[in-house]
Amino acid sequence: MRLLKCSDGQFKLTNDLVHDIPSYAILSHTWGPDTEEVTFRDLVDDTGKDKIGYEKIKFCAEQAKRDGLQYFWVDTCCIDKSNNTELSRAINSMFRWYQNAARCYVYMSGISATGYESSQQSGLAWESAFRAHRWFTRGWTLQELLAPTSVEFFTQDGRRLGDKKSLEQQIHEITGIAVPALRGSDLSQFDVEERFKWAEARQTTHEEDWAYCLLGIFAKNCTWMVPFEQNPSFTGRLGGVGKTQLALELVYRIRAEHKNYSVIWIPATSKETLGQAYLNAARQLGISGCEDDKADVKRLVRDHLSSESAGQWLLVFDNADDVGMWVSKSTPESDRLIDCLPRSSYGSIIFTTRDKKTAVRLAGRNVVEMSEMGEAGSKQLLEKYLVDQGLLRSKGDAAALLARLTYLPLAIVQAAVYINANGIGLGDYLSLLEEQEEDVINLLSEDFEDEGRYGDVKNPVATTWLISFEQIRQRDPLAADYLSFMACVDAKDIPQSLLPPGQSRKKEVDAMGTLQGYSFLAKRSADSAVNIHRLVHLATRNWLRKEGLLPGWIGRVIARLAEVLGDVGRDNRVAWRSYMPHAYYALGSRLIGEDDEDGLILLWKYGLCLYYDGRYREAKAPFERVVEIRKTRLGADHPLTLRSMAKLASTYRKQGRWEKAEKLQIQVMEIRKTKLGADHLHTLTSIASLASTYREQGRWEEAEKLQIQVLEIRKTKLGADHPHTLTNMANLASTYREQGRWEEAKKLQVQVIEIRKTKFGADHPDTLTSMANLASTYQEQGRWEEAEELQAKELEISSDKAAYAPPSARSHPTCKDIQLAVRPETEGGGSSARKFWKWVEKEVEKEVEKEVEKEVDGERVNVDCSVLQGVL
């Protein structure tokens, strides 16, 4: 949620807060005319101070300050209602936001303190106005009355009338709500019929709001994840309106007729866009564990929707055109996408696709084919979009224009937008079309036939596009640049942060507004991502290609992607994941050569994204290409080449291709020995990585030999108490432990604990994890009392240092749980407990593996620190 804060007399919005939300006050009120309420856009643009609704915000700010609260929330301006995803999330969260507020202020417009100043009139002289107030008749104010603990009533000039407790009897008589409910009793204690009675006489501005305002009252949140507004110009028939528009109209009609349906819309243009949409859906549905790096989000969504508890739902996959993406496996172990579809008698799935074969494969006989739009439907569409209806009196011009546009909806809509913007007639626009060069039309028609499958229908949407594009180039060069830029990335979910910066923020906002005004763009999500219409995307690429500008723009896009991706790592996935589909698209647009530095950097970073996303099979090709180019350009012994080879070796190891991994690691190690020396830190990193490969194969003696070698050199070079040295000691201890050499493992682990206690302190997370490692060694030996004593110490210290623990650690069993789990049956454990311990061991292995990756990258390593971290 966003909150407001008054700073230097100005109201400022916070970022969209998810965690660590400060105490806040919240306003409850009745809306006036929309034009008089202060909106989100007003606050962003610093306008709206002359609106009547501004007084409510001032009141809320002043009262919150009097109550010692810095932050407050007002529904008119703290929600970006133009963003459907954000609006849906706000509707589902509204009850909870009011419930969590420190204070709720009811602003009763129309009731003034004037006339009630004397002691004789003070009391409840305003009671008749209070009882008759409109606030008690509105749908949304029901949950605003019941959800908060503290509800205070104020006149429009800020005089406090009382609170929910002092006015309890009056409120009960006015609303019919049971007194226990007003006092905060769990609403589930009241039957459904009674709760409906509280709401039945209340009214909402929009019909569907009546259901939404009861979500919190009945504890039922229906997810609405649809990225587009309903099209007011829908023609009311199948022909020609477009697959997406037809599906969009359907979901809005379902929403109007079935309030309890969840609707989830997923763009299926590529694995990347589909994967991101699945993650967004999991978040909206509140599925636990979806943020875990190891989570299979598609399975989580499938299992959730397949359960009865999910309620009724509709799932829409838009533009599911690649049948191979649905029926092929990305890895032998993974599921096909078609296997990840939910199955439930409470839900339905809709696919939109251009390809009939895909439609039949996914839906069997349940296929609806769209016909082309005819003259009658296209005339109806033009009529709905034209501002000046008088233009349609010239029937000859209208018929000729529609025929010239071949009845394509996009061409008709864009033509109407241009006519409206420039105040010209249909004949004038038709004459502009006649002036365009036919070779541009032919070129675009070829591309559209290949990708759009329009059959024999001509594609003069390019002609319409050129008219608008030339106008944009003259009016707003930055908008034209943005369009050219976006033509070189994926058309879906383009983060605005990816676009190159303009001369000023205002110019950037104006440029995006220009493109949206011409219907070239549609804003998609809460993180300011946009979509470019696919036909506009194709038309722009063709124009750039014809003008000889496409290679240059692809180069600019690749350089920009390489810049914004920054330092790719496992811990900052949120930062780079949204760029992945666009890096994939841009890299597919040109062959990366030896002299293409920006392309090589992006290819390397894209490989890292795939690697840290767990997609090792896909990461192999980019890394192999980077190694090939760097060997040719820089030589096999260059540091960058060696780093690339090390990462490729790690990728092979992740796939279990031990021979390839070992061969490459040995090669890197030998070159570094020759170039840098056997005791150089980078050489030691290579040796440690090779040791890990041996260890994973169970080649204990070879692994141990190399680990001892690295340990001794690091002791000499760095000192026995250096973090890298301690890491080696912990790794060697793990090798001993896996061989059952408990005493040798214990000896090293005790050393590590003592040094870390001295160097970092007993409460440092590295020290705590070392203690947990030693405890697990004791447990393996059956030394339960010593293990329990050590775990108790670790747990006592770590409980005071919860901030160090990652989210996964806080959701896993405690040390004491594990200690009890591994005891033999005579001491409280059992066979199921031992199965549990096997699971713990696997988690340990995964954590150790993360630190091996750090070795490969040459980063600071703490292998031992990862053991059991995220498990205990």
N, C-alpha and C positions, 0 to 999 in steps of 0.2 A: 504494500500500500504506500501511497505518497502522503506525506503530511505537510502542513503549512507551518511556517515560522515567521514571526514578525521581526524584521531586522532593519534598524534605522528608518522605521516608519513604512517600510515596504514589505509586502507579503511575498515570501519566497517558498517554492516547492522543494521538498527534499527529493532525492533519487527514489526510485521504486524500491522500498525496503522489504526485505524478506526475513532477515534475522536481526536480533538486537533492536527491536522496535522500542523507542522510548515511550514513557508515559504520555498520554495525550488526552485532550478533551475532544468531544465529538458533538456536532450540531444536529438537532432534529428540528424540522420546520416544514411548512407547506410551501410549495413552489408557486411563484407568480408566473406571469407570461415568460416563456423561454427567452425572449429578447431582453428581459430585465434581470435575468440571473447571470451572475459572473461565471464564466466558463473556464475550463482548463486553458483554452487558447488565449483568453483574456489575460490570465496570469502570465503565461509564457511571453506574450507580446506587451505586457505592462499596460493593458487597457482595461476598460470596464468600470473605472472608478466613478463614472457618472450614472451607473445603473443602480436601480433601487436595491437590488440584492447585495450591493457592496456593503450596506449597513449591517446586514446579518454577519458578514465575515468580520467586520470591525468589532461588532459586539462579542462574537465568539473569541476573538483574539484578546480583547480586554478582560473578559471574564476569566479566561484561562490563565492570564497573567496574574489576576487577583488570587486565583487558586494555586499559584505556584507552578503552573505548567507552561513549558516553553512551546509545546507543539499542539496543534489542533487539526481537525479534519472536517471538511464540509463537502457534501456529495456533489454539489453543482460544479465544483472546480478542481477537485482532487482526482477525478477520473477522466481520462482521455476517452470520451465516448465515441470518437471517430475511429477508435481502435477496437475492433470487435473482440479480439482475444482478451484485451484488458477489461473491456466491459463485462464479458462473460465471467472472468475471474472475480470481478468486483461483486457481481450479483450473487455468485456462489459464496462469497466471503462476507457479505454485508452483516449478517447476524453476528458472526464472530467478531467483526470489527467493533460493533456496538457493545458486544458483551465484554470485550477486553478494554474498553475505554475507562479511564480513571473517573471522568465526569461526563455526563450527557446533559446538554443544555437544550431545553425546548423553547424555541423562540416563537412566541404567540403573537404574530402580526395582527394588528387590528385591536389589540387590548393595550390601552395606554395607562400609565400611572396617573395621568392628569385627572383630577377630580377625586382621587382617593388618598389625598395627603393628610386630611384631618384624622385624629385618633378615632373620632366617632365613625368615620367611614372606612377606616383602614381594614381590619378584619377580612371579611369575605364579601365586601361590597361589589366586587367584580365577578362574583360567582356566576351570575346569569350569563355574562359574556363568556366566561370560562367554560361553562357547561355546553354552550352552543357553538363553541369554536370549531372551525373546519378541521383542525388538527385531529380530532377524534373520529373523523369520517374517512380519513385517507388510508389506503392499504399499507403503504410502507411504514407508516408511523406505528403500526401495531407491534412489529418486532422492535422498533426503536423505543417503545415503552417497556417491553418485557425483557429484552436482552441485557441492558446495562444494570449494574448494581445501583448506581447513583443516577437518578433522573431529577433534574431541577427545572422548574417552570419560571419563565421570565416574560414580562411585558415587552412590547416592541421598543420601549425606551429604557430597558435594562433593569427594571425593578423586579426583584425576586418575589414570586408569589407563594412559593413553597416547593416541596419535593414530593417524590412518589410516596414517601412514608406519611408525611403530614397531610397530604391530600388523598390518602388511600381510599376513604369512604366515598368521596365525591367521584373519584376515578372509577371505582367499582360500580357506582350507580349509573354513571355515564356510559360505560363500555360493556357492562355485564360480565366483565372478567372476574374470575374467582379471586378473592383476596390472597390465598396462598400463592397463586401464580404471580400476582403483583409483588409479593414478598420474595420471589426468587426461587420458588419450588421448581423442581425438574418438570418441564412441560410434558414429558412422556407420561407423567402420572395422571394427566387429564386425557380422557378418551378423544378420539378423532372428531366425533360429532360435536363435542363441546368446543373444541378449538376452532372448528369451522364456524360455529355460532359467533365467536368473537369477531370473525372476519367478514361474515356474509353481508353485512350492511355497508361495508367499506368500499371505496371506489378507487380506481387507478386511472391514469391518463390513457394508458395503452392496455388493451385487453389482456395481453400475455403477462403484463406486470402483476396481475392479480395472483397468478400462480407463483411467480418469482418471489413476491414479497412474503410468501408463506413457506419458502424453503427452510428457513431457520426454525420456524414454528413447528414444522413436521420433520425436521432433521433430515431432509432429503435434498441433496445437491445434484442437479442435472447438468452435466457438462455440455457446454455449447462452444465448440471449437470450429467455427466456420469463418474463413478469412475475408469474406466479401459481404457487403451489404446486399439486401434484396434488390433486384433490378426493377425499378418502377416502370420500365419500358418493356417488360416481358410481354410478348405478343399473344400469349394465351394459347399457343398451339405448338406442336412439335417442330414443324418444319423450319429449319434454318436458324433457330435461335442459338444453336451451339450446344455441344454436349455439357459443357460446364454450366452454362446458363440454365439449362433444363434441370440439371441436378440441383443447382442452387435454388431454383423456384420450388422444387420438391421439398427440400429440407425446411424451407421457410413455411410451407404449407403444413408440414408435419408439426413444426414448432407451434403453429397457431392452433392446430386441432388436438394435439396430444402434448400437454404441458409437461408430462413426466418422462419424455424421451430425452436421452442424451444423444447429441449429434457430434461426430468427430470427422473432420475433413482432412484427408492426407494427400498432398501432392506426390505423385508416384513417377515423376519424370526420370529419376535416377536413384541408385541405392543411397547416395549421400543425402538427397533431399528427403527421401522416404524415411531414412534413419533418423534425421533430425526431427521430422514431424512425429514419428513414433515416440521420441523422447519427450517432445512437448505434450503429446497426448497422455503419456504416463504421468507427467507432472500435474496436468489438469485433473486427471482421475484420482490423484493422490495415492498412487501406487508406491508403497514403501520399497526401498532398495533400488529404485530406478536410477539414482545418481551414482551408484557404485560403478567404478570403472569396469568391473568384471561382469556386470549384470547383462543378461540377454534381454534387452528391453522389449523386443518383439514378442518373446515368449511371455513376459510379464503382462503385457497388454492383452495377449491372447487368453491367458489363463484368467485374468480379471474379468474380461467381457464374457467368457464362457460360463462364469458362475452366475447363479440366480441373484446374488446380492448386487450385481451390477445394474439390475433393473432393465428397462427397455432401452434399446439403443439403435442407432443407424450409423454405419461406418461407410464413408465415401472415399474411394481411391480415384483421384482425378488424374487423367492422362496416363493410364496404365498401358503404355504402348509397346513396351519391350517384354515379349512373352518369355524370353530367355531369363530375364531378371527374376521371374516368378517361379520358373520350373527347374532352374539349375542351382546347384550348390556352389557357394563360394569356396568352401573347404569340405573335405570328406566328412568332417565331424558336424558340420552345421546343418540346420534345417533349410529346406527350400522356403521361399517366401510364401508360397501357396500353402505350406504346412503350418504357417504361423497365423493363419486366419482363424478367428474365433468361431466357435460353433455353439449356438444357443437358440432355443425357440423364442427367446425374448428379443432377438436382434436380427438385423438385416444388413446386407452389404451391397453397395452399388459400385460398379466400376464404370468409368468413362474411358473410352479408348478410340483411337482412329483406325485400329487394325481389327478387322473382323475375326481373324484367326485367334488373336489374343482374347477377344470377347468370348468366343465359343469355348476356348480352353479354360477360361476362368469361370464362366457362368453357364456353360452347357447350352440348353435350349432357351434359357431365360435372357434372350438378347432382344433389345429394341433398337432398330436401325433408324437413324435420323434422315429425313428427306431434306432436299434443298429448299430454301425459302422461295416462295413464289411471289408474284407481283402484288397480290393482295396483302400478304403478310409483310412484305418490305415497305409497302405504302403505310401500313399501320405503324411500323417501327419508326419511319421517318416522321410521321405525324406526332408521335409521342416525344421525340427529341427536339423538334423545331420550336423555337420560342415564338416566332411570328407565324401563326397558323394561316394568315392570309396568303402566304407564299404558295400554299397548296391549291389556291384557286386556279393557278395556271397548270391545268391538268396535263397539257402537252409537255411542259418542261419537267414536271414531276415524273411522268412515265419515261421520258427520255433519259433523265438523270439516273433513275433506278435501273434501267436497262444497261446504261453505260457502266454502272457499278456492279453489274451482274448479280444484283440482289444479295450481295454479301453483307451480313449485319455489321461487321467491323467497319467496312467501307462506308456504309450508310451512316453509322453513328459518328464517325470522324468527319464525314462531310457535313452533317448537321451541326457539329461543334464548330467547325470552321465558318459555316454560314452565320451561325448565331454570333460568333465573336467579331465578325467583320461586317455584319449588317448588309450582306449582299443577297441577291435573289438566286433562285434555282438555276435560271438561265445563265447568270454570271458564273456560277460555279461550273456549270457544264462547259462553258467556253474555256475556262481554265484547264479543264481536263483535256480538251482538244489540243492545247498547246504543248502538252508533255511529249517527250520523245518516246517513240514506240520501242526503241531498243531497250530502254530501262524496264518497260513493262514485260517484254519478252524474257529478259534475264530473270526478273523476279518470278515470272510465271513458271519457268523451268524449276527453280528451287522449290517453289510452293507445291508443284506437282509431286516432286520427290518426297518432300517431308510432310506435306499437309494432306496428300491424297484427295485432291478435289476433282479428280477425273478430268472431264472435258471442259469444266467451267474455267473461264479465264480468271486471272487474279489481279485485277486492276487496283487492289488495295495498295499496291506500290504507288500508283498514281496519286491516290488520296494521301498517302503518307508523304510523298515528295512535296506536295503543296504545303502541308502542315510543317514539314521539316524545314523547308526554305524560309517559312515565316518565323520559325523558332530561331534559326541561325541569324536572322536579321535582328530580332528582338532580344535574344538572350543567348549569346555565344557559349556561356558556361553550360546552359541546358543542353545545347547541341553537343558539347564535349561529353557531358554525362551520358547522353544517349549513345554516342559512339563508344564510350568506355563500356557501358553495360551490354553492348552488342557483342563484346568479346569475353563475357563471363556467362555463367548459367543464368537463364532467364528468371529463375525462381529464387525467392528469399535472398536478395542482394543486400547485405548490410550497408547502410549508408556510410559507415566508418571505412568501408573499402574504397569509396569514391575519392579521387584526388581532391585535396582542399582547394577552395576558391579563395578569391582575394579577401573575402570577409564572410562571416556567418550569414549575414543578411543575403548576400549574393547566392550562397548555397541554398538557403530556404526559398528564395525567389526562383531559382533554377528548377528545384524539385516541384514547386507549385506550378510552374509553366508546363512541365511534362505531365503532371497529373491533370491539369486543365485541358490538355489535348487528348486525354484518355490514353496516353502512352504508358502510364504507370499506374499501379494500384498499390497502396500501402498495405502491408501484410500483418506485421506482428508488433508486439510490445517493444521489441528491441530495435524499432525503426527500420526494419527490413522492407524492401519493396520488390514488386514483381514488374517485369516489363512484358507486355503482351507478346506472345510468341511470334505472331505475324509481324509486329513492329521490330522485334529482335532480328528476324530473318531479313526484313526489308532494309534495315540499317546495315547489316553485314554486307548485303549485296551492293548497297550504294558505296560503302567503303571500299569494297573490292573493285568496283568499276572505276572509282576515282584513284585507285592505287594507294589508298590510305590504310587498308586493313593490316598489312604487316607492321606498320608503325604503331597502330593502336594496340595490337596484340603485344608488342614489345613494351608499351607503357603499362599495360595491364599486368604483365608478368613482373615488371620491376616493382609495381605498387604492391602486388601480392607478396613478393619476397620481402618487402619492407614491413607490411602490416602483420605478417606471420610472426615476426620477432623471433625470440628464442623458444623453439618448440620443445616442450617437455611433457612428462606425464602429469605434472602437477598443475599445468595451466591449460588443460584441455578445453575448458569453457572459452578461453580466449581465441583458440585457433579452429575449433570445430566448424564454426559457421562459415569459415573461408574455404574449407576443403572442396565442396562441390565446384567452386569457382576456380580453384587451382587446377583441379582435374580438367575442367573445360578448357582453360587457357593453355595448359600443357598439351592438350590434344589438338590444338589449333596450329602448332608448328613443331617441327623437328628440332630438338635441342642439339646444337652443334658445338664444336670444340671452342669456338670464340664467343659463344653466347653465355657471358658471365651471369647475367640476371636469370636466364633460363636454367642454368646449372644450379644456381643458389635455390631457385624455387623448386626444382626437381628434387634436390637434397632435402629441403624442408618438407615437401609433400611426402617424401619417403618416410621422414621422421613422424609426420602426422599419422600415417598408416601404421607405422611400427608401434607408436604409443597408443594407438587405438586397437591394438591387438590383431591387426590385419596383416600378418607377416607374409602370407602368400602374395598379397598385392604389393607389399613394400619391397619385395625382392627385386622386381624389375627396375624401379627407379634407382635403387642403390647400385645395381649392376651397371646401369648406364652411367651413373656418376663416377664409379670406379674406372670404367672404361675410358671416359673422357679425361679424367684427371691423370690417369697413367700416360695417356698420349700427350696431354698438354703440359703436365708438370713433372712427369716421371714417376716411377714406382716408389721412389724413396722420399717423395715430398711429404711433409707433415699432413697436409690436407688429404692426399691420396691414402696415406696410412690410416687416417681417421675414418675415411670412407670404407676402406677394406675391413677395418675392425667392426664397423657397424654392420656391414654385409655378413661378416662371420657370425655376429650375434643373431642376425636374422636367420641364417642357416641353422644355428643351434636351436632357435625357437621352433623351427620346423622339424627338429630331430634329425637333421642332415649332418650327422656328427663328422663324417669324413671331410666334407667340404668345409665345415666350420674349423676343424682342426688344421687342415692344410693351410687355410688362409691365416689363421692365428699364428701358426708357426712362421709363415712368411713375414707377417708384420713384426713378430718378435725378433727374427733374425736380422731384418733390416734395421730395426731400432738398436739392436745390440751393436751392429757395425757402425751406424751413423752417430749414435748418441752414447753408446757405452752400456755395459751390462747392468750398471747400477743407476742409470738415469730413471727418473720417476716414470716417464712414459714407457720405458722398457719394462719396468716392474709391473705397470698396469697390464701390458700385453701378456706377461708371464702369468699374472693372477687370473686373467681371462681364460688362458689355456688350461690352467689348473681347474677352473670351474667346469670347463667342458669335460675334462677327464673325470671329475667328481660326479657329474651327472650321469656318466656312463658306468659308474661303479669301479672306475680304475683308480682305486684308493692310493696305491703306492705311488703312482705317477703324480697324482694330484698332491699328495703329501710332500713329495720331494720338492715340487715347484713351490708350494706354499711356504715350506721351511726356508727355501732359498730367498724368496721375497721378504720373508719376515726378518731374516738375519741382516739383509742389506738395509732394510728400512730402519731397523734398530740402530745400525751404524750411521746411516745418512741422516735420519730424522730424529732419532731418539726413541727410547722404549715407551715414552708416554705420548708420542704423536698420534693423532686420530687415525692416520693411515696404518700405523704400526698396530694399534689396537684392533683395527679392522682385520688385519691379517691374523692376529692371534685368535680372534673370534672365529674366523673362517677355518683355521686349522683345528680349533676345538670342535667345530661342527663335523669336520672330517673324521676326527677321532671318535666322536660320539656315534656317528653312523656306522662305525666298525665295531661298536661295543667296547671301545677302549675308554671306559668311564673315568678311570683315575687320571689319565693324561688329559682328557677333556676338562675334568673338574679343575685340575691344576692351572690350566690356562685361563679358564673362566674366572677363577678366583683372582688371578693376577689382573685381568681386565677390570673386574669390579673395583679392586683396591685402587688401581691407578685412576680410574674414572671418578671415584669418590674424591680422591685428592685433587684431581685436575679440574673436574667440572662440578663436583658437589654431589651429595647423596640423592638430591631430588631432581637431578638432571634426567631427561628422558632416556639418554643413552645409558646412564647408570642403572636406571630402573629396568630397562630391557635386559641388560646384562644379568641383573639379579633374577629376572624371570627365566633366562636361559640356564643359569646354574640350577635353579629350582627344577627345571624340566629334566636336567641330567640326574639329579637326586631321585626324581620320580622314576626314571628309567631303571635305576638301580634298586628301586623299592625302598628307598630311604625316606619314608613318608614324613616322619616327624621333622627332619631337617628341611625337606621341601616345604612343608606347611609353615614352618617358622620363617623361612626366607620369603615365601609368598605373602605371608601376613605383613612383613615389613614393607615389601614392595607395594602391596595394596594400600597400606596405611599412608605411605608417602604419596603414591600416585593419586589417591583420593583428594589430596590437597592441591594436586597439580593437574586437575582435569583438563585445563586449557591445552595441555600438551598433547592430549590424546586425539587422534583423528576420529571423524564421525563413525567410521566402521568399528573402532575400538569400543566406543560407548554402546554399541548395539550387540557386542559379543559377550559371552559368558565371562564372569570374573575369575580371578586367580583361584579363589576358594572353590568355585564350581569345578574348575579343571582338577584341582587337587583332590576333591572328593571323587571325581569321575575316574581317576586313574588308580584308586586304591583297589586291592583285590576284594573279592566278594566278602571275605571275613571282616573287612574294615569299611564296609559301606559301599563298595563298588560292585561291578558286575560285567557281563559280556557286552551289554549295550554301552557301558562306560568306556570299555576298551575301543569299541568302534568310534566313539566320540573322540578319543585320543588320536586315533588314526587320522581323523579329519583335521585335528589340530596340527599334526605333523605335516600334512599337505599344505596347510596355510603357511606354516613356517617356511616350507620350501619355496612357496610363491614369493614371500617377502625377501628371502635371501636372493632370489633371482633378480628382483628389482635392483638390488645393490650391485649385482654383477654387471648390470647394464651401466650403472654409474662408473664402474671400472673401465668399461669399454669407451665411454665418452671422456674419460680422463677427469671426471668431476671428483669433488671431495666425496669420499665413500665412508659409509658406516654400516657395513654388512651386519654386524652383530646387533646394531641398533634396530634393525628391521625384524629381527627374530622375535616372533610372538607379538610384535607391535601391530595393532589392528586385529589381534586375536584375543589378547587378554583385556 
